[in-house]
Amino acid sequence: MRVLVVARHPLRIGDLGLDGDQHVDVVGLVRRLGSVSQLIEQAEPDVVIVDTAFADGGGFRVMADIVESTPDIAVLALTPDPPPHEQVARAMGAGALGFIDVDLEPGECSEAVRSVYEGEPWLPTAQTQAVLQSVADDYTVTKAEHRSRLTAVALGAIPLAGVMAAVLSLLWRKYLGQIGVRPVDLAIDPGTRVVDMVLSLLFIIGIVGPFLLIPSWIERLSARSDQNRVARWVTARPRLAFVVLFIVVLVAVALLATYVDLVLALFVGPMMVVAITAAFLGVEDELPPILRHTTFSLRRFLVTTLSLVFALLLVLGSEAFVRGPGFGPDGVNGVLMHRLVGFRAQPVLVIDVDGEREPRELLYLGGNADLYVLVDPCSGDQVEFVSVGSSRLENIDTVTCASPAD
């Protein structure tokens, strides 16, 4: 029986106890997953022992590739001790006929090799029972419970919308209060701006979300290493592939954000929300492969989300409570607040109806039935309240500030 071993350091061939078996010929020990297929073609083994502890599930991809490309070769999984139930389950799903752990009894590996070589599964009774008991807890979630989780997410969005409206109202009042303007002066109901804030958040998610899927894309490409050259290249150079994909996604997101930002807010952002929600509920298998987050971790997701929310509130709070809005000849300047809440300023030409003053170029912030609220970006962002009946406004492209000599 010709046996090929695919294992990480520090495991050695001698640790498996195959040296004393005259019926077993160990044809090689492979440390790098990218060279497995080449060595299989050269050595033509009957049994391949694959370590399950390779990073990012690489060992399971190798098992699946061997079973798919050379079904006459038997695969035996090598697990840590005690065997982690999720690794055993994934190995069986990938096509392994059995599993052994690194803490082997004398002669156990030879018996396991002989069993899978003859086409019989090798599943140690005591260890398999423990694995099945552990796995049973993972499959107690029924469809009804999935629906219950989805309902909980939907119901949780209702108070979340109320919290967002309350926070937005507070930010609006403090933000405009820095320049002596009230939301009512602009005929703005802060609660109605929740839609603007949701669109802005979807825009941000649309920018960040694709980067979270890069590890999953690399894993899926590596799983097809025997089908095309690109997948083989990715399998051999995973870190370089990550950098290349990162740059491609960065360029694509930058182009969309610059020229067609609505695509990010209306399509990419919602798709990322669906992908994250599906991973959170454990139903990502229902999604297209490109949206499946195979490396999703609930703990890491919660930590990342809370960190981003804290950073967002820190930036918004700093602008609303400390800095306030800034203005330039083209409109509002700032970091994030004005973009998130949809606050804009339109350059206008202000013409007095009675002709007492020369036409002026100012920024129009908004108004109500009685007053226009204007800002002069050329005079230290001075705010003016002008009667609606006394002035006429005409839109212009930009405010031209006179030089000191003029």
C-alpha positions in Angstrom: 0.0 0.0 0.0 1.5 3.3 -1.1 0.8 6.1 1.3 1.3 9.8 0.9 1.2 12.1 4.0 0.1 15.7 3.8 0.8 17.3 7.2 2.0 20.5 8.8 5.0 20.8 11.1 6.0 19.4 13.6 4.5 16.1 12.6 6.9 13.6 11.1 6.4 10.3 9.3 7.8 8.4 12.2 5.1 9.8 14.5 2.5 7.7 12.5 4.2 4.4 13.3 4.2 3.2 9.7 7.9 2.4 9.6 7.5 -1.1 11.0 4.7 -2.2 8.6 6.2 -4.1 5.7 2.9 -3.8 3.8 3.0 0.0 3.8 5.3 2.1 1.6 5.3 5.9 2.6 6.0 7.6 -0.7 6.4 11.1 0.6 5.6 13.8 3.1 4.0 17.1 1.8 4.1 20.3 3.7 2.8 22.7 1.0 -0.7 22.1 -0.3 0.1 23.6 -3.7 2.3 20.7 -4.5 -0.1 17.9 -3.5 -1.6 17.3 -7.0 1.8 17.2 -8.6 3.2 14.6 -6.1 0.1 12.5 -6.5 0.7 12.3 -10.2 4.3 11.3 -9.6 4.0 8.9 -6.7 0.5 7.4 -7.5 -0.4 6.6 -3.9 -3.2 4.3 -2.8 -4.0 6.2 0.4 -3.5 9.9 1.2 -3.4 11.0 4.9 -4.4 14.7 5.1 -3.9 16.9 8.2 -7.1 18.9 9.0 -5.2 21.6 10.8 -4.0 23.6 7.7 -5.0 27.2 7.8 -8.2 28.5 6.3 -9.5 25.0 5.7 -6.8 24.1 3.2 -6.7 20.4 4.2 -10.5 20.0 3.5 -10.1 21.5 0.1 -7.3 19.1 -0.7 -9.5 16.1 0.4 -12.3 17.3 -1.8 -10.0 17.7 -4.8 -8.5 14.3 -4.4 -11.9 12.6 -4.1 -13.2 14.5 -7.1 -10.2 14.1 -9.4 -8.9 10.6 -8.4 -11.8 8.7 -6.7 -9.7 5.5 -6.6 -7.4 7.0 -4.0 -8.7 6.6 -0.4 -8.4 9.7 1.9 -7.8 9.4 5.7 -8.1 12.6 7.8 -5.5 13.3 10.5 -6.9 15.4 13.4 -5.6 16.9 16.6 -6.2 15.1 19.9 -9.0 15.1 20.9 -10.6 15.2 17.4 -12.5 18.5 17.0 -16.1 17.6 16.0 -16.3 20.3 13.3 -13.1 19.1 11.7 -14.2 15.5 11.6 -17.6 16.6 10.2 -15.9 18.7 7.5 -13.5 15.9 6.6 -16.3 13.4 6.2 -18.2 16.0 4.1 -15.1 16.4 1.9 -15.0 12.6 1.2 -12.6 11.2 3.7 -13.3 7.5 4.6 -12.1 7.9 8.2 -10.0 9.8 10.7 -7.2 9.3 13.1 -5.7 11.7 15.7 -2.1 12.5 16.3 -2.0 10.6 19.6 -2.0 7.2 18.0 -1.9 3.8 19.6 0.8 1.4 18.2 -0.4 -0.1 15.0 -3.5 2.0 14.8 -2.4 4.0 11.8 -1.5 0.8 9.9 -5.0 -0.6 10.6 -6.6 2.6 9.5 -4.7 2.7 6.3 -5.5 -0.9 5.5 -9.2 -0.3 6.2 -9.6 2.7 3.9 -7.4 1.0 1.3 -10.0 -1.8 1.2 -12.8 0.7 0.9 -14.0 0.3 4.5 -14.5 3.4 6.8 -12.3 3.8 9.8 -14.3 5.5 12.5 -13.0 4.7 16.1 -16.1 3.9 18.2 -15.4 6.0 21.3 -14.1 9.1 19.4 -16.9 8.9 16.8 -19.6 8.8 19.6 -18.1 11.9 21.2 -18.0 13.7 17.9 -21.6 12.8 17.1 -22.7 14.0 20.5 -21.0 17.3 20.0 -22.3 17.7 16.4 -25.9 16.9 17.5 -26.0 20.2 19.4 -25.1 22.1 16.2 -28.0 20.7 14.3 -30.8 21.4 16.8 -31.7 24.6 15.0 -34.8 24.0 13.0 -36.4 25.9 10.2 -38.9 27.4 12.7 -36.0 28.7 14.8 -34.4 30.2 11.7 -37.7 32.0 11.0 -37.8 33.0 14.7 -34.3 34.5 14.4 -35.3 36.4 11.2 -38.4 37.7 12.9 -36.3 38.9 15.9 -34.0 40.7 13.5 -36.9 42.4 11.7 -38.6 43.4 15.0 -35.2 44.6 16.3 -35.0 47.0 13.4 -38.2 48.9 14.7 -36.7 50.3 17.9 -33.4 50.7 16.1 -35.1 53.1 13.7 -36.5 55.0 16.7 -33.1 55.2 18.3 -31.6 56.5 15.0 -34.3 59.2 14.8 -33.6 60.3 18.3 -29.8 60.4 17.8 -30.2 62.2 14.5 -32.5 64.9 16.0 -29.9 65.6 18.7 -27.1 65.7 16.2 -29.0 68.1 13.9 -29.8 70.5 16.8 -26.2 70.6 18.1 -24.7 70.7 14.6 -26.8 73.7 13.4 -26.6 75.3 16.8 -22.9 75.9 16.2 -23.8 78.6 13.6 -27.0 79.9 15.4 -29.5 78.1 13.2 -32.4 75.9 14.3 -33.8 73.0 12.3 -37.1 74.8 12.2 -35.5 77.7 10.4 -34.6 75.4 7.6 -38.1 73.7 7.7 -36.4 70.4 8.6 -37.9 67.7 10.7 -34.8 65.7 11.8 -36.9 62.6 12.2 -37.6 62.5 8.5 -33.9 62.5 7.7 -33.6 58.8 8.8 -33.9 57.8 5.2 -30.9 59.9 4.3 -28.9 58.4 7.2 -29.9 54.8 6.2 -28.8 55.5 2.6 -25.5 56.9 3.8 -25.0 53.9 6.1 -25.7 51.5 3.1 -23.2 53.5 1.1 -20.6 52.9 3.8 -21.5 49.2 4.0 -21.2 49.0 0.2 -17.7 50.4 0.4 -16.5 48.2 3.3 -18.5 45.0 2.7 -16.7 43.6 -0.4 -13.4 43.6 1.4 -14.9 41.3 4.1 -15.6 38.7 1.4 -12.1 38.5 -0.1 -10.9 35.6 2.1 -14.0 33.6 1.1 -13.4 34.3 -2.6 -9.8 33.1 -2.3 -10.9 30.0 -0.5 -13.4 29.2 -3.3 -10.8 29.8 -6.0 -8.4 27.5 -4.2 -11.0 24.8 -4.1 -11.0 24.8 -7.9 -7.2 24.5 -8.3 -7.5 21.5 -10.5 -9.8 23.2 -13.0 -8.1 26.4 -14.2 -4.7 28.2 -14.1 -6.0 31.2 -12.1 -7.2 28.9 -9.3 -3.9 27.1 -9.2 -2.0 30.4 -9.1 -4.2 31.5 -6.2 -3.6 28.2 -4.3 0.2 28.6 -4.7 0.3 32.3 -3.7 -2.6 33.0 -1.3 -1.0 36.1 0.2 -0.2 37.7 -3.1 -3.7 36.7 -4.3 -5.2 38.6 -1.3 -3.2 41.7 -2.2 -4.2 41.5 -5.8 -7.9 41.0 -5.0 -7.7 43.8 -2.4 -6.4 46.3 -5.0 -9.0 45.2 -7.6 -11.8 45.7 -5.1 -10.3 49.0 -3.9 -10.2 50.3 -7.5 -13.8 49.1 -8.3 -15.2 50.6 -5.1 -13.3 53.9 -5.6 -14.7 54.2 -9.2 -18.3 53.5 -8.0 -18.0 55.9 -5.1 -16.7 58.6 -7.4 -19.0 58.3 -10.4 -22.1 56.1 -9.5 -22.4 56.2 -5.7 -26.0 55.2 -5.9 -24.9 51.7 -7.1 -23.1 51.3 -3.7 -26.1 52.6 -1.7 -28.9 50.8 -3.5 -27.3 47.5 -4.7 -23.9 46.7 -3.1 -24.8 47.9 0.4 -28.1 45.9 0.6 -26.5 42.8 -0.8 -23.8 43.0 1.9 -26.5 43.5 4.6 -28.2 40.3 3.3 -24.9 38.4 3.3 -24.0 39.4 6.8 -27.6 38.7 8.1 -27.6 35.3 6.4 -24.2 34.4 8.0 -25.5 35.6 11.4 -28.5 33.4 11.1 -26.5 30.4 9.7 -28.4 30.3 6.4 -25.6 31.5 4.0 -25.9 28.3 2.0 -29.1 29.8 0.5 -27.1 32.7 -1.0 -25.1 32.7 -4.3 -21.5 31.5 -3.8 -20.1 35.0 -4.4 -22.0 36.3 -1.3 -21.2 33.4 1.1 -19.1 34.5 4.0 -17.3 31.2 4.7 -15.0 32.7 7.4 -17.8 34.4 9.3 -17.2 34.7 13.1 -20.0 36.0 15.3 -17.6 37.3 18.0 -15.4 39.0 15.5 -18.4 40.5 13.7 -19.8 41.9 16.9 -16.4 43.4 18.0 -15.9 44.9 14.5 -19.5 46.3 14.4 -19.3 47.9 17.9 -15.9 49.4 17.0 -17.2 50.9 13.8 -20.3 52.3 15.5 -18.1 53.8 18.3 -15.8 55.4 15.7 -18.8 56.7 13.7 -20.4 58.3 16.8 -17.0 59.8 17.8 -16.6 61.5 14.4 -20.3 62.6 14.3 -20.2 63.8 17.9 -17.0 65.8 17.3 -18.5 67.5 14.3 -21.9 68.2 15.9 -20.7 69.3 19.4 -17.3 70.8 18.7 -16.7 71.8 15.1 -20.0 72.5 13.5 -20.6 73.0 9.8 -18.0 74.6 7.6 -18.6 76.3 4.3 -16.7 77.0 1.1 -17.5 78.6 -2.3 -19.1 75.4 -3.5 -21.2 74.4 -0.5 -20.7 72.6 2.8 -17.3 71.4 4.0 -16.8 68.8 6.6 -15.7 65.2 7.4 -18.8 63.1 7.6 -21.8 64.7 9.3 -23.1 66.7 6.3 -22.9 63.6 4.0 -24.6 61.3 6.5 -27.6 63.6 7.2 -27.9 65.1 3.7 -27.0 68.7 4.7 -26.3 70.8 1.6 -25.8 74.4 0.7 -26.6 75.8 -2.7 -24.7 78.8 -4.2 -27.2 81.5 -5.1 -27.3 85.0 -6.4 -29.4 87.1 -3.9 -31.2 90.0 -5.6 -33.1 92.5 -3.4 -36.5 93.2 -4.8 -36.4 96.9 -3.8 -32.9 97.3 -5.3 -31.4 98.9 -2.3 -28.5 96.5 -2.2 -26.3 95.1 -5.0 -26.8 91.5 -5.9 -24.7 89.2 -3.7 -23.4 85.7 -4.1 -24.2 83.6 -1.0 -25.0 80.0 0.1 -28.6 79.1 0.6 -29.0 76.6 3.5 -32.8 76.4 3.4 -35.8 78.3 4.7 -39.4 78.3 5.8 -42.5 80.2 4.8 -41.1 83.5 6.1 -37.2 83.5 5.9 -34.3 82.4 3.8 -31.2 81.2 5.7 -28.1 82.4 3.9 -24.4 82.0 4.6 -21.5 84.2 3.3 -18.5 81.8 3.0 -16.3 84.8 2.1 -17.0 86.6 5.4 -16.2 84.0 8.0 -19.4 82.0 7.4 -21.6 84.8 8.5 -25.3 83.7 8.7 -28.1 86.0 7.4 -31.9 85.6 7.8 -33.6 87.3 4.9 -37.3 87.8 4.4 -38.8 85.7 1.6 -40.7 88.7 0.2 -37.7 91.0 0.1 -35.3 88.9 -2.0 -35.1 86.7 -5.1 -32.7 83.8 -5.4 -31.1 82.5 -8.6 -28.9 79.4 -8.6 -25.3 79.7 -9.6 -22.4 77.2 -9.8 -20.1 78.7 -7.1 -19.7 81.7 -4.9 -16.9 84.1 -6.1 -15.1 85.8 -3.2 -13.7 89.2 -3.9 -10.0 89.7 -3.4 -8.8 92.1 -0.6 -7.7 94.6 -3.3 -11.3 94.7 -4.6 
